[in-house]
Amino acid sequence: MLLRLSAALLALSVPALAQDKPAPAEPAKVEMVPPSFEMFRLAPGKTEDFIRSLADWDEVSRAGGQPLYQMFLHEGGEDWDVLLYKPARPKPTPAQEAAMAAKAKQLGLASGALYYVEIREQMAEHIHFDAKGPMSPASWIAEIDRLRAEKKARK
């Protein structure tokens, strides 16, 4: 009988003890930089210079703990030379930005208007586009179905 009573008291006290504990904090939302693609048609004779500059900028990204470019070189198809994929990543913190600025300065890399002038001398054309993804077709359909259901519920 005493054993049953102790078990019953324990069963009643467990939910009460659980209520005394603070609710776990929700994880902080991390602001993300969206994935992007850049396609370049380079100026004649500037391919090596351009790719070497990309390697330098990878060093800057590495210094700030950011993912590196994924580079693809033209082997056929339309008129382009280099395709860069920049994966989605957390927005750099002020400390990461400072580390990247220090690395860029150490490497003697241009910034601002001078960067624009120098990089444009290496290319004939540039296309930049942001993307949402990667995702599967099924996950996209599930998101559309969820949004439609929410819209219908509001009517």
C-alpha positions in Angstrom: 0.0 0.0 0.0 2.8 2.4 0.9 4.5 1.6 -2.4 1.4 2.4 -4.3 0.9 5.7 -2.4 4.5 6.7 -3.1 4.1 5.9 -6.8 0.9 7.9 -6.9 2.5 10.9 -5.2 5.5 10.7 -7.5 3.2 10.6 -10.5 1.3 13.7 -9.3 4.5 15.6 -8.5 6.3 15.0 -11.8 4.0 17.4 -13.8 4.3 20.0 -11.1 8.1 19.7 -11.1 8.1 20.1 -14.9 6.1 23.3 -14.6 8.7 24.8 -12.2 11.3 24.5 -14.9 11.6 27.5 -17.3 10.6 26.7 -20.9 13.5 26.1 -23.2 14.5 29.2 -25.1 13.7 29.2 -28.7 16.9 29.1 -30.9 17.9 32.5 -32.1 16.9 33.2 -35.7 20.0 33.5 -37.9 19.8 36.0 -40.7 20.9 34.3 -43.9 22.5 35.6 -47.1 20.6 33.9 -50.0 22.4 31.6 -52.4 23.5 33.3 -55.6 24.9 32.6 -58.9 27.2 34.8 -61.0 28.0 34.1 -64.7 30.9 35.8 -66.4 32.1 36.3 -69.9 35.7 37.4 -69.4 37.7 39.9 -71.4 40.2 38.2 -73.7 43.4 37.3 -72.0 42.0 37.9 -68.4 40.9 34.4 -67.4 43.9 33.7 -65.2 43.9 37.1 -63.6 40.2 36.7 -62.8 40.5 33.3 -61.3 43.6 34.3 -59.2 41.5 37.2 -57.8 38.7 34.7 -56.9 41.3 32.7 -55.0 42.3 35.8 -53.1 38.6 36.5 -52.2 38.3 32.9 -51.1 41.1 33.7 -48.6 39.0 36.7 -47.4 35.9 34.4 -47.0 38.0 31.8 -45.1 39.3 34.4 -42.7 35.7 35.3 -41.8 34.5 31.7 -41.5 32.4 32.0 -44.6 31.9 29.3 -47.3 34.1 29.5 -50.4 33.0 30.0 -54.0 32.1 27.0 -56.0 33.5 27.7 -59.4 32.5 26.1 -62.7 34.4 26.6 -66.0 32.9 26.6 -69.4 33.2 23.4 -71.4 30.4 23.8 -73.9 27.1 25.6 -74.5 26.4 29.3 -74.6 28.8 32.2 -74.4 30.2 32.2 -70.8 33.5 31.5 -69.2 33.1 31.2 -65.4 30.0 30.4 -63.3 30.2 31.0 -59.5 27.8 29.5 -57.0 27.8 31.2 -53.6 25.8 28.9 -51.2 23.3 30.3 -48.6 25.2 31.3 -45.5 24.6 33.0 -42.2 25.1 36.8 -42.5 28.6 37.6 -41.2 28.9 38.9 -37.7 30.8 42.2 -37.1 33.8 40.2 -35.9 33.7 38.1 -39.1 33.4 41.2 -41.2 36.4 42.8 -39.4 38.5 39.6 -40.0 37.6 39.7 -43.7 38.4 43.4 -44.0 41.8 42.8 -42.3 42.5 39.9 -44.7 41.5 41.9 -47.7 43.8 44.7 -46.6 46.6 42.3 -45.9 46.2 40.9 -49.5 46.1 44.4 -50.9 42.7 43.9 -52.4 40.7 46.9 -53.7 37.3 47.9 -52.2 34.5 50.2 -53.2 34.8 52.0 -56.5 38.3 50.9 -57.1 37.2 47.2 -56.7 34.5 47.9 -59.3 36.9 49.4 -61.8 39.5 46.6 -61.4 37.0 43.7 -61.6 35.2 45.2 -64.6 38.5 45.4 -66.5 38.6 41.6 -66.4 35.1 40.9 -67.7 33.1 41.6 -70.8 29.7 40.6 -69.3 28.4 39.7 -65.9 25.1 38.2 -64.8 24.1 37.9 -61.2 21.0 36.3 -59.8 19.9 35.2 -56.3 18.0 32.0 -55.8 15.9 30.2 -53.2 17.0 26.7 -52.6 18.2 24.1 -53.0 14.9 22.4 -52.6 13.2 19.4 -54.1 10.1 19.7 -56.3 8.1 17.9 -53.5 9.1 20.4 -50.8 8.2 23.3 -53.1 4.7 21.7 -53.8 4.3 21.2 -50.0 5.0 24.9 -49.4 2.5 26.0 -52.0 -0.1 23.7 -50.6 0.5 25.0 -47.1 0.3 28.7 -48.3 -3.0 28.0 -50.1 -4.5 26.3 -47.1 -3.5 29.3 -44.9 -5.1 31.7 -47.4 -8.3 29.6 -47.6 -8.5 29.5 -43.8 -8.3 33.3 -43.6 -11.3 33.8 -46.0 
